[in-house]
Amino acid sequence: MSDDQTPAPTRRVQTHAASRPLFQLGQVVATPAVLAHLEKSAILPAALLSRHQHGDWGNVDSEDAMANDQAIQSGARLLSAYVLEYVVIWVITEAMGDDGKRASSCLLFPEEY
């Protein structure tokens, strides 16, 4: 590699290519700012939710990816991060409650957490 080239940043490789959803989303909510950004970018919130629900965690580090993979079985919280138009959007699905169901999933900016 010549000195004027920089390697591309490492990115988590998707481990799931699930043909069906891996978990339930519960009630879906989104912040107004994220909805405005998605509309401006002509991206449907359902597209991000589908990626999340099918195991495409987006741009998370390997530790978060492994935690998500384990959370599918354990019922713990799930976090995906997607970069759209140079902006990071998180999708968080809450841990399972006492009833064994996930109460909600939220689309938000990291600074809104």
Buried (B, 14 or more C-beta within 10 A) or exposed (E): EEEEEEEEEEEBEBEBEBEEEBBEBBEBEBBEBBEEBBEEEEBEBEEBBEBBBBBBBBBBEEEBBBBBBEBBEEBBBBBBBBEBEEBEBBBBBBEBEEEEEBBEBBBBBEEEE
